[in-house]
Amino acid sequence: MKYTHYFTDLTHTGVGTQWVPRQGVNSYILPLGIGNVAAYASKNLPELMSMELFKFPEDLNNALKVKIPHFLSMSNLCFGLNLSYAFASYVKKKYSETVVIFGGPNFPTKPVERKKFLKKYPLIDFYIKWDGEVSYVSLVKKLMKYELDIKKFKKDKIISQNCCYLVDDEYIEGPDHRIQDLSEMPSPYTMGLMDKFFGQGLSPAYEITRGCPYSCTFCNSGHDFKSHITRKSLETIKQELEYIAKRTEKDVELVITDDNFGMYKEDVGICHVISDIIKKYHWPPYIDVARGKSQPERILETSEIINEHQNGTLRVGASLQSHDAEVLKNIKRKNLPLERLIAYTKSRQVKDSTNDFHSEFILGLPGDTIQKHYDSLRYAIDTLETSRIDIHQLNIFYGTEMHDPEHIEKYKMDIRYRVFVGAHGIYNIGDKQVPCSEINGISYGNNTLSFEETIECRIMNLLVKIFIDQDPFREVIGFVRRLNLSVFDLLITLKEKVVPKYSSLTKLIADFVEKTKKPLYKDLKELEAFLLRKENIEDFASGKLGENELLNFKSKALIECIDDLHKALKDSILLNLKKHNLLTSENEDYLNQATQFSYLRKFDIRNLNKIKYGEFTYDFIRASELGYQVDPNEMKIKKTKFKLSHDNKTLDYINKRIDLYGNKNHQIGKMLQRTNLEVMSRRISKINL
């Protein structure tokens, strides 16, 4: 007998069944996790199973109308748990004999908390912790011996590796198991299991290395059990990437799921393979990956290899999270030595303005304060001169040490609940329309950082995203760096003295604070009750409630307030020049012209085809070649007319990105986050007067 297996990694798609690829999808990554499990199961149980993989809720619902499977196996990630469980509930009511198996990282680390999780989601028959491939097949084989009699299987308290389940109120857990050699796992790509997902705007996910040697308390890869590192062979990588490159759209990025890409010696050879793929297929345009936390020279080398054919494909960077020693100790983290990080970022070619240096931080870590957070940002902006900076909120995820109750109590963490951004919708499940959303907990303070102080930090984070992230004002900021002034001090001046003078920016900040506070609930049950009403889910889908505030207000600022942003930045620089006795007539003249030049160059979604002109007495073409870190005296020229416009190649690139993400504020925000802003700036040429 053949058993039917449905493997799902469901993503929210909003309200209604019609969606545009990428624009209406919360998680737009190919479902690699279930693909890996399905590939191993198919190889080891070829005569005993038929299978299908699902990403989209409507596709699963249509399939369930035709056939209820023997096994419903569902990936559990933080942004899809409730959606998956809603379908599991429907299947169980329809056919209680179906075996419901969940697996994935969104699962507590300790047995006592795992038991609570399974009691909260009682229709999950079995949960597979850690690696799923071998453990899934082992469980299925045991269940088949019991002819899928779940009650009898549980009554006998059968132990299966990585398998957790409840027998009434008793918690049963199998021994831990890890994959020791990733190269032995069959490929879901070359087996054709992922073919159905190509051509839908989804980004291929690819795993090269599994495991992480670090123990960060906020990350569900931080458990000691995951410290073993295993990787695929070069030949396997080449075959799989060739297979993907031939089938995927050329404008979607590649997502490498590794925790520390580029820091291992084997990654150098792997990057040469990827470089060959880029040269041959002109894909991917961008690689989304977590960079390594050590070996900065090697990380730089791997970036240079991949960026050889196309600048900016792989960003250089380091995930810092904090620069404070006490905070780092609290989260079991060490950062690279200062001098090595400085050498790392300074090694960038000034002319190569499309190659960013990236860093990221988490606000509100245990031991954090306003001053410590500001010092971390100052370090990244002034010392490292980072050009890409992400500042995350402290999400409290299952599967992390940070989620443990004793950890929360130790640091008196102020947990607020909100709907996970983009993870909501109204779905056809069976013949009913079911409102569904995901909830995540965020620490909005602790015993060293109050709620209101967290909000103040968030305001500063918004200014960092607007003025520093992607270096959108490099034409002006470069001049400040040339004078050895603190760029972070400019943001302090902006926040405290300049922004209040501009009504558009004052309103922007006020709206940002309101939108930040409004979705937060201290009482989880109150939020859960609120989300039972269909009209409230519709408000989330429309953007009326819940959004990525940093990205949305960054795009809103750059689209609606770009003139005042330039004026405010200039005002802040003038105040700092005066403070440091650098406000000469020449510096002020250069600043005025550089500000106007910056304004004309900017990506402007409302006037993409417009050619702009400006007359200047400084050679901004030469200045651009020097990263705009110039002495005005050396840039002086006779008055020259400059033409600023997008060439056809750039326009084509911009339009494809807009088509992919959409042209609404929140969609533009997401696009800007995943696009090199310098690539979308206007090109410069001289017109002699």
N, C-alpha and C positions, 0 to 999 in steps of 0.2 A: 504494500500500500504506500502511495505517495502522500506526504503531509504537506499542506499549503502553509507557507511562511510569508507573512507580510512584515517587511522591515520598514520602519518609518523614522524619519528625522524631520518632523513637521515644523514649518515656519508660519508665523502669523502673516496674513495678507490683507488685514483690514476689514472693511465693511463691504459686502457684496462679493460676487464671484468673479467679476471681471477685473483684471489687473494688468498693468503694463509691466513686462519683465523689468526687474530691479526696482522700479519706482514704487510698486505696491508690496514689496517683499521685505520683511524685517531681516531675515537671515538669508543673504543671497550667496551662500557658499554651497557647492555641491556636497551632498551628504556622504562624506568620506568614511565616517565612523561606521555607519551601518553597512556601507559598501565593503569595508574590510571584514566585518563579521559574516556578511552574506557570501563573500568570496571564499572564506575558509570553510564555511558550512557546505557550500556547493561542492568544493573539492573533496570533502571528507564524507559527505552523505549524498552522493550524486544520484543514487537510485531511490532515495527515500524522501526527497523533497522537491517541491516546485516553489518558486519564490517570485516576489515582486517587491521593488523598492519604491518608497513614496516620500516626496518632499512637500507637496502642496495638499492642504486639507480637502479641497474639492475633489482632487483625483482619488484620494483615499475613500471619500464618501461614495463616489461613483462605483469604485471597486467593491465596497462592502455591500452595496445594493445587489450586486451580482453574486458574490460569494463571501461568506464569513470564513476566515482562515482557521486552521488548527492552532497556529501560533501567531500571536500579534506581538512583535518584538520592537520596542520603541526606545529611541535614544532620548536620554534625559539631560537636557542642557537648561541653564537658568532661564532662557528666553522662550521655552516651549513646553515646560512641565505640565501646566494646567491644560493646554490645548491637547497634548497627548493623552492626558488622563480623561478628558472629556470623551475622546473617541474610545478609549479603553472601557469607560463606563457604559457607553452605548453597546459595544460588542458584548460585554459581559451580560447585559440585560437581554440581548438578542440571543446569545448562545453561551451559556455559562461554562460550557466545557472548553471553550477556547483558552489556551494557555497564554496569559499576559506576562511578558517578560520585559522589564525595564533595565537599562544599563547606561552608564555614563558618569561623568565627574560630579554631577550635581547631587551628591549623596554624602551624608555625614561621615566623619572619619572614625567616630567611636561607636562601638556596639550599642550602648545605651541610647544614643541619638539616632542610630539607624533603626532601632526598634520603634522609636517615636515616629520616624518618617513613615515606616510601613503601616503603622496604625492610622496615621493621617490619610494614607492612600491605600485603603484595604483591598481594593480590586487589583492591585499589583500582586500577582501570584509569586513571582520570583524577581529578585534584583541581583544583577551581576555587577559586583564591584571590580575596580581595576580593569585590566585588559579583558576584552570580551570574546576574542576570536576562539581560542581553545576552550575556554570555560563554557561558552554557549553550546558548542558541539557536545561537550561532556554532559551538560545538563539535558540536552535534547535526547541523547542516547539513553540516558537513565529513564527519562520520561517515557520513551517509546517502549521500554521493557515493562512499564506499568500501563501501557496502552493509553497514555495521557490521562490516567486517573489521578487528578491532582490531589484529591482528598486522601487516597490510599498512600500516595507518595509522601505526603506530609505526615500522615499518621505514623509511617515507618521512620520518619525523621532522617530521610536519606541525606547524606552529606555529599555535596558537590563543590568542587573548587570555585572560589570567588562567589558562590551562590548564597544569598541571604533570603530568608523568608520567615513568616510567622506560622506557628501551629497554635491556634487559639491565642493565648497570651504569651506563649513561649517563643523566644527568638532563636532561630537556628542560623548558624553562619559557617560556611565552608572555609577551608584553609586558603591563604593568599596564594595567588599564582601570577607570575609575570611572563611575558614573552621574552625569551633570552636572545633570540636571533631574528630580527625583523626581516632579514633577507629571505627567510624561509616562508614568509607569508605570501600567499598568492595575490595577484594584483586585480582589484575590482575594475580597473581601467582596461587592461589588455584582455580581460575576460569578457568585456563588453557590458558589464553590469551598470556602468554609469552613462552609457550612450544616450539613454532617454532624457538625460538632464542637459545635454549640450543644446545650444541654440535658444536658451531661455533667459539669457542675461545673467546666468549664474557664474560665479568665479570658481574655477577648479581649485579644490583643496588638495594639497599634496604633503605627505609625511615622509621626511627623509630620516630623521632621528627621533627616537622615542625615549623619554626619560629626562630628568633634570637633577643636577647635583646640588641644587640650592634648596633651602628650607624656608622660604619666605612665608610668613604666617597668613598673608592675605591671598595666597594663590593655591588653587587645588592641585598644583603640581609640586607643592612644597613638602609633601609627606615623604618620610625617609624611604618608604617602600618603593617610591618612584625614582630613586636615585640611580638605579642601574641604567646605563646608556647602551642602546643598540641602534644599528642603522642599516640601511639598504646598501647593496653593492652599486658601484658606478654603472655597471652594465644594466642593472634593473632600472636605475634612475633614468638613464638615457632612453631605454625602451618606453617607459611610461610617459616621460615628458614628450617624446616624439609622438606618441599616440594622442596625448592631450592636445598638443600644438596643431595637429592636423585637423582637429574637430571643433575646437573652441573658437568663439568670436575673437577677433584680433584686438578689440577695444576693452576687453575685460581683463582684470588683473589676475595674477597667480597668487594664491594664498598658501604659504608654506606654514604648516602647523607646528613646526619645531619650537621649543622653548628658548633655545640659545643659538640661533643660526649664525654661523660665521666664526665661532670662537674655537672650533675643533680643527686639528690639522687636516682631517679628512675633508673638511668643507672647502678647502682650496681646490682640490680636484673636482668636487661637486660643482663649484662655481664655474669651472672651465666647461663642464658639460652644459650648464645652463646658458653660458655665453654662446656656445655653439648653436644652441636651440634658438636664441635670440637672433643670431646672424642668419640662420637658415629660414626661420619662419616669421621674423619681425614680430615676435610675441615672446613674453608678455610686455605690455607697455609699462607695467609697474608690478613690483613684488611686495606683498604685504606679509611681514614676518616679524617676530620678536627677535631682536638682535641679542648677541651674547653679552654676558656680564663680566667677562675677563678677556685677556688677549686682545687689547685694542689694536695692536699692529696687524694681527691676522684679520680682525674685523674690517679694518681699512683695506687690506689687500683683497679680501673677497669682494668688497664693494667695487673696487677699481676693476676687477676682472669682469664683473657683470655689467658695469656701466661703460665698458669699452666701446660698445656699439651704439649705445643709447643712454645719454646722460640722465641721471635721476631715476633709473629703473629700480635700483636698490639704495635706499637711503642709509647713510652712515649715522650711527647713533648709539646711545647707551641709556638704558632705563635706570634712572637714579632713585625715583620715588621720594627721596629726601636727601639733603646734604648734612643733616644733623646726626652726630655720632650716637646720641642717646636714642633718637627715634629709630635709627637703623638697628641698633642693638635690640630694641623692643620687637622689631619685626624679623629678627634673625637674618640680617642682611649686611653685606659689606659691599661698598662701591669701589671702583677702580681708584688707585692712588691719584692724587690731584695732578702731579706733574705728568703722569701718563695720559690723563684725560685732556689736559691742555695740549700736549703734543698731538694727540688724536685729532682734535678739532682744528688746530692750526695747520694741520697737514693738507687741509682742503685747498684746492687751487682757487685763488681769488677770482680768476676769470670764469671759472666753471660755476656760474651762478645757479645752474639747474641742479647741482648736487648739494642737497641739504645736509645739515648736521642736526640730528633729532635727539631730543631727550624727553623724558616724561616723569611726572610726579603724581603722588596721591595726596590729596588734602585730607587732614584729620586723622592721620595715623597716631597710634598711641604715643603720647609724649609730645605731640605737636603743639605749637603755639602760633599766634600771628607772626611773631618775630622770626621763629624758626622757619615757617613757611616762606616768609618774605626773603629770608637769607638764602633759602634753597633756590628760589626764583632768581635772586640776584646773582648767585653763583653760575647758574645756567646762562643767564642773559649777558652778564658782564665778563665773567671769566672764560666761559666756554664759547661765548658768542654763538649760542645755538640759534638756528634759524627755523627749526620745527620744534614745537613744544606742546605736549598734551598734558592736561591737568585733570586727573580723574577724581571722582568722588570715591569714598571708601565704601564699596559694596561689600556686604556681608553674605558671602556665598556658602552654600552647603559644600562640604569637601575641603574646607580651609580650617586651619587652627583658629583663625579669627572668629569663626562662627561658633566655637565652643562656648557654652554658657559661662564657664569660669573665666574665660578670656574677656568676655564682654563685661562681666562683673568687676574684674581686676582693674580695668581702665575706665569703669563707669561710662561706657559708651552710650551715647544718646542716639538710639536707633529710631529712625523715622521710615515709614513705609510709603511707597509710591508705585504706580504702574510702571513696569519696565518700558522704557521708551520704544515705541514702535511695536510692542508685543501685545496687541489687542485686536479684537475683531468680532464679527458676528458670522457664524459659520453654519452651513447646512450639515447637520449630523443626523443621519437618518432622514426623517421627513420634518424635522424641527429646525428652527433657527435658534442657535445657542450662542449667547454672548459669552465671551471668554477673554481673559487677560492674564498676564503674568505680573506678579508682585515681587519687588525686591526690597530688601532692607538696606538702608544707607546710614552710616554713622555720621551724624551732623553735630558731633561734639564729643568731648570726653572730659576726664578730670583735669585737663590742662587747656582745653579749648572749648569755649561756650558756643551755644547755637548762634548767637548774634555775631560772635567773632568769626565763626565759620562763614556766615553770610558776607561779612566784610572781606574775607579772603576770596570768596567767590566773585565779588565785584572786581578785585584785582586780577583774578584769573580771566575774567572777560576782557579786561584791558590788555592783558598779555596775548590773548587769542586774537584780538583785533590788530594790535600794533606790532607784535613780535612774531607770532606764529606764521611761518612761510615768508617772513621778511617782506611784507607787503609795502613797507615804506623805506626800503633799503636805500633809495636815492637820497633820503634825508638822514636816516639813522647812520649810514656809512660816514657821513660828515661828523656826526657826534662821536663816533668811535675814533675817528682820526684825531680828534681833539683830546682823546683819553678821558672823556667824561662818562659817567655812569648812565647807561641807557635805562637801567631800572629806576634810577632817580627821576628820570623823565616821567615814568609812569606814576610815581608817587606824587610828583607835581601836578600831573594831569588829574589824578583822582582827587587831590585835596584842594587845588587852587584853580584849575582851568576848566574842567568839565562843568562845574556849577555856573559858568558864564555862558554856556551854550544850551539853549532850551531843548534843542533836538537831542543832545547827548544826555542832558539831565533826565529827559523823559525816557530815553533808551535804558538808562541805568535803573530808573524806578520801575519800568515795566519788567526788566530782567529780574529784579528782586521779587516783584510780585509773582511772576511766573515760576520762580525758584521755590517760593514758599507754598504756593497754592496747592500743588499736588501732594504735599507731605501730610502723612497721618501718623500720629503717635499711637493710635489704637488700630491694630491690624484688623480686628473684627469689624470695625466701623468702615474701613476701606473695602473689605470683602463684601459687606452688605451693599455699599454704594455701587459696586461693580455688577451686582445682580440685575440692575436696571438697564435695559437695552439702550435707552436714550443716552445714558452716561457713556457707554462704550462708543456710541456714535460721536459724542463730543470729543473723545480721545482721537478717534479716527480722522475727524475734521481738523484737528489741531487746536481746537478750542481749549482742550485740557491736555496737559502732559506733552512734553517735547524735550529734545536735547537743547537745553537753554543756551549753553555756550556756543554751540554750532549755529543755532538759529539766530541768535542775536549778533553773532559775528557777521553772518551773511546779511542780516538786516542793516547793520551798521555800514558795511562796505557798499551796499546797494543804495540805501536811502540817505545816509549821512556822510558820504565820502568827502564832500566839500568841507563840512564842519570838522571832520576828522583831521584833515590836512591843516586847517586853521588852528585847531586846538593843539596839534603836535608842534606846530611852529611857535605858538605862544609859550608852550612848555619849554622848548629849547631856548627861546630868547631869555626866559627867566633864569634858566640854568647857566647860560652864557654870561649873563649879568652877574650872577652869584659868584662865578669863578673868574671875573674880570676878563672875559674873552669876547665881550660884546663890542667888537670893532665894526666900523661901517662896512668893511670888506666881508667879514663873516656874516653880517646881517644881509648884505646884498646876495651873497651866495645862497644863504638859507632861503631867501625869498624866491630865488629862481629855481633852486632845487625842489622846493615845495610845489611850485607850479608845474615843473617838469614831471614830478611824481604823479601829480593829479592827472596829467594828460596821458601817462603811460598805462594807467590802471585798467584792469579787466572790468568792463562795463557791460553787463548783460543786456542793458536796454539800448546800447548803441554799438553793437559789435562791428558793424560794417562802416561806422563813421571814421573817416580819416581826420586826425586832429593835427593842428599846427601850433608852433610856439616859437618865439624869438628869444634867443638867449645869448649872453656874452661869456658863457662857459662851455667848454667842450664836454658835453655829457656823454658822448659816444666813448671818448677816451676814459672818462670817469667810470663808465659802466665796466670797462675792461679791468679796472682796478678795484672793483667791488664798491665803488663810490666812496672809498676811504681815501680822500684826496685833500691836498692843499689847494685852496681856491686860487692862489697865485699861479700855480702850475697849470691851471685849467683855463686861464683867461684867453679869450679869442675875440676877434671883432664880432659885432652883432651878426648872428647867423640864424636863419630860419630852419627849424627842424620839422620834419614830417614824422608823425607817429601813427602807425597803422598795423593791422594784422595781415600777414600774408595768407595766401589761400590754404597752405598747409596748416597753419595755426587755426584759422577759422574752421577748417574741417575737423580738427581735433576738438576744439571747443564745442562745436555743434554736436559731435558724437557723444561728448561727455554729458551735455545737457539732455540729449535724447535718452541717454542711459539712466540718468538720475531724475530728470524733471526740472522745471523752472520755477517752482514755488520756493519760498524762503527756506523752509526746512529741508527741501531737496537740494537746493543750492549749497546749504551748509554742509550737507553730507558729501556733495561733490567736491567742495573746496578742501574738505578734510582728506580726501583721497586723490587729490590732483595737485601737481606742482604749479603754484600760482605764477611763478616767474615764466613758465612756459606759455601762460595765457596773457602775458603782458604785451603791449604793443612794441613792435620793432622800430628802431630809430634810424633815420637817415637825414642828411643835411641838404638844404636847398639854399644855395648862395644867393644873397640879396643883390 
